Amino acid sequence: MVTKRIAVIPGDGIGPEVVNEGIKVMRKVAELDGNIAFEFTSFPWGCEYYLEHGKMMADDGIEQLRSFDAIYLGAVGYPGVPDHISLWDLLLIIRKQFDQYVNLRPIKLLGGAKCPIGHGTSENIDMLFIRENSEGEYAGAGEWLFKGKPEEVVLQTGIFSRKGTERIIRHAFEIAKQENKTLTSVSKANALNYSMVFWDEVFEEVGKEYPEVETYSYLVDAAAMHMIIDPGRFEVVVTSNLFGDILTDVGAALAGGMGLAAGANINPERTFPSMFEPVHGSAPDIAGKGIANPLAAIWSVSQMFDFFGREDLGKKILDTIEEIMVEGTVLTPDLGGIAKTNEVGDRIIQLIKLN
């Protein structure tokens, strides 16, 4: 039996509620399978920790996390703590320190999920976004000059290195090749005449090594439009940090809402732990009410099983999420139901079968 050590950061708002359901599913799947087990260690980091200690995580937090096989994150952000602090001082530190340069966001319309566009189907909304996760527009480089004065100037600098750009594009080509799917690059070279021209050139260079992969390239504004009017043209998509952040929320809306939006932050070399999370945010307005949708958190658990090489178990979890959606009787209010968070998790456990 293989035992995986999981660092759990429940975080803020609804984070602890949805993470609890994900852990329940992980334990149940491990019990049914018999070949994998989990050891969980919880860390109290987040906005409440910040309000008490003046920092989002312990000073040696990265060192504490380094030895784990994976990190399971609930949510970050809460009123009273500025968003740039809650994001930069926990989530982005982990992503950067552990070189989690691949962000995987599946955009898949499951059976039973409601799509806001009439022509959206499970056949034409099935894409994987591969977002550069370590530099680009979110590199954190810049300066704030003459603050508070009439001549105040702010500089926000995007960083696009050869290493960072090529490795994410190559990773996307490898996935497209493996899955026999098309690969679309999204950029904005007509306006961003350095960073995105460079991105496009690297995409073309790397593409020559993968002649079997059919490729497309869109400007980000055109891509956003086509995701609405013709989503079926996208299968595997690779894009920069900022554009990936925005377009995947468009995708989440197409696929049934943020309550079904899962994400994985991957270090492909496995030198450091990777991190898995629902991406719906902390939703402080419904925290503590027991009505948060745990399906995104459970979907991210499916991604974790995929990462551990147990794609069979990851698929079973995703199939069960779809089953509960189609069944339609145990869903939280955001999906039109009246069920509580824990009731959804319990129903997943009842439905899941491994044979």
N, C-alpha and C positions, 0 to 999 in steps of 0.2 A: 504494500500500500504506500502511496505517495502522500506525504503531508505537506500542505502549503501553508506558510505563515502569512497572515493577512493583517496589515495595519488598517484599522478602521478609524476614520475621522468623521464622525457623524455631522459635525459642524453646526450650522445655525438653522433657525426656523423649523421647516418641516424636515430638514436633513435627518435628524435622529429617527423620526417616525418612518420614513421610507427606507432608510438603511436597515432598520430592524427587520423589515419584511424581506429585504434582499438576503440578509443573513439566514433567516428562517428557510428560505428556498435553498440556499447553499448547503445548509445542514441536511435538508431532506434529500437533495440530489446525491450528496455524498453517502448518505445512509443507504439509499436504493442502489447505488452503483457498487459500493464496497471496495473500490480501488483507489479512491482519493479521499483525503480528510483535510480538515482545516483547523488551524489554531488562530484565534482572533485576539488581537490586542488593541484596545480602544484608547484613543488620545483625545483629550478634552479641548483641542485647539479650535479657535474660531473667534467670533466677535465677542461673546461673553468672556472668553479668556482675555481678549484684548482690553475690555473695559476694566477687568480686574488687575491685569498685569502690565498693560501698556504695550503689548505685543501680541501678534496673532498666533504665534507658536513659540515653544521653548527655544532658547538660544541654541541648544544642541539638537533641535528637532530633526534636521536633515540627517545627522549622524544616527539618531534613534531609528529613523525610517529605513536607513540604507540596507539593513540586513534582511528586510522582508521580501517575500516573493511578489507581493502586489499591495497596492493601497486602494482602499474602498472609501470614497469621499461622498458625503451626503449633500451638503450645500454650503455656500459661503455668502455672507452678507446679512446685515441687520440694521434697522434704524439706529442712528446715533454713532455709527462707525462709517466714515466716508468710504465710498465704493472703491476708490483707488487704493486705499489701505487694505481693505478686506481682500481685494483681488491680488495685489502685488505682494503682500506680506505673508501669503500662505499658498494659494493655488499656483501663482506664477513662479514663485520660488521653487516649489516642488517640480514643476514642469521643466524649469531651466536647469536646476542643480542635477536632476536625474536625466537630463538630455532626452526628455520625452518628446522628441521632435516630430513624431507622427501622431496627429489627432484623427481618429476614425469616427465618423458620424454616419451611421446607417440611416437612410431616408427611405422607408419602406411602408407602404400603405397595407396594413394588415386587414384581413377579413374582419368585418364588424366595426372598423374605424370609420368615422365620418370624414369625408374630404370636402373642403369648401368649394372645389371646382367640380362642375357637373360631369366633365369628361375624365375625371381622375379615377383610375382603377388600380387594382393590385398589380396588373401587368405593366402599366406605364409609369407607375411611381415606385420604382425599385432601384435606388442608386446608392452608391457609397462615396461619401466625400472624404478625401484625404487632404487634410489641412496642415500646412507647415505650422509648427507649434512652438518654435524656439526663438525665432528672430523676426524678420520682416517688420511690419508696422508696429508690432508689440514688443520691439526690442528694448524699449525704455530709454532710448538715447535721445538727448535733447538738452535744452537749456531754457531757463526762465529769466529774462534780463529786465532790469529796471522795473521790478515788480512794484505796482501801485503808482507808477509815474506815468505821465502822458505818453512817454516814448516806450512804454511797456511792449516787449516783444517775447513771444514764445516760439521755440523751435522744437518740433517733434520729428525725429529723423528715423526713417525706415532703414533697416540694415538687411541687405541681401548679399550674403557671402556666396562664393562659388561652392563651398562645401555644403552649406545649408540648403541652397537652392537645388543643387544637383542630387543630393541624397533623397530629398522628399519626392522629386520628380522620378527618380529611378525606382524608388519604393512603389510609387503609383504604377509605373510601367510593369513592374514585376507582378503586382496584384492583377492588373488587367490581363496580362499574359496568362497567368495561372488560371484565371476564371473565364478566359476567352471572351472578354468584354471590350467594348470601346473605351477609350480614355479621352476625356475632355479637359483641356487646360483653360482656366479662367484668369484673365489678367486685365490690364488697362493701359496698354502700351501707347495708345494714342495721346494720353494726357500725362502719364508718368514716364517721361522720356528717358529715364535712366533705369530705375528699378524694374519696371515691367518690360521694357525692351530687353533687358538682360534676362529676365525670366523667360520670355518667349524664345530667345536664342538658345538658352540651355535646354528648354523643352524640345526644340527642334534637333539639337545636337544629340541628346540622349535618345530621342525617338529613332534615329538612324540605326541604333543597336537593336531595335525591336520592330523589324519590318512587318511582323505578323500582327502587330497591334494597330487597329484602326484608330486614328486620332482626329480630334477636332480642337479648335481654339476659339474662344469667345471673349469679347470684352465683358466686364462684369455686369454692366447695365443690360446688355443684350441677354446675358445668361439669366439674370433675374426675370426678365420678360419671358424667355423661353421656358423657364421652370413652371410658369403659370399656364402658358398657352399650349406648350408641347413638352411636358415633363418626360415623355418616353425617350427623347433623344439623349438623355443623360444616363449613363451606367456607372462608370468610375470617373470621378472628377478630382482633379488636383488643383489646388489654389493656395494663395498666400494666407497668412494669419488673419488679417482683417477681413478679406473677402470671404474666407471660409467661415468666419464667425457669423457674418451677416447672412450669407446664402443658406447656411444650415438651419437658421431659424425660419427662413422662408420654407425650407423643406419640412421642418417640423410642423408648420401650419398645414402643409399639404398632406402630411401623413397622420393627421388626427390631433395635433396639438402638442404643447410642451410636456404634457404628462406622459407622453410616449417617447420622449427624446433622450436617447442615451449616448454617451460618449466614452471613448477610450483614449488615454494619453500613453503612447507606446514608446518604449526604448527598444527598438528591434534587436539590438545587439545583446540585450538582457544583462548589460553591465550593471544596471540599476533597476529598481522596481518600477513597474508601470502602474498607472493609476486609472481607475474606472469610476465613472460618476454619472448620475442623471444630470442633465444640463438645464433643468427647469428653474434653477435658482432656489432661494430659501423661502419665498412666498410667505413673508411674515404675517400677512393679513389672515391667513388660515392656519397658522402654526398653533398647535395644541388643540385643534378642533377635531382631530381624528378623521379628516375628510381628504387628506392629501392623497394623490394618486401615486401608488408605489410601483407602477408598471415600468416606468423609465429606469428606476433603480434596479428592478429585477432584470430588465433588458441589459443593463450594464453588467450584471452578473453573468448573463449569457456571453457577453463579450469577453469576460474574464476567463470563462471556461474555454472559449476559442483560443485565447492567448496561451493557456496552459496545455494546448494540444489536444483538448477534449472537445473538438468541434461537435462530436455526436451529442454530448451533454448540452452544449450551448444551443444546438438546434432544438433539442427537446424542450428546453426552457422557452425559447422563442415560439415554438409551436404551441406550447401551453398558454402563453400570453395571447396568441391569436385565438385559441379555443375559448378562453374566458371572454374575449371581445365578441366573438360570434355568438356565444351563449347569451351574453347581454344582461344577465340577471344579477351579477355581482360586480358592479362598477361604481366608481366614485362619482360625485356630482359633476365634475368637469367633463365626464363622458356620458352624462345623462342619467346616471344611476343614483342610488341613495345609500350605497354601501360605505362602510367605514374602511379606513386604511388597512387595519388588521384583518378585516373580513376578506378583502381582496387577496392578501397574502395567504390566508388560510385556504381560500378556494383554489389558488394556484397549487398549493401543496396537495389538496385533494385530487386535483385533475392530473398531475404530472405522473407519467408512467415512462419507464425506460425500456420497455420491451414491445 
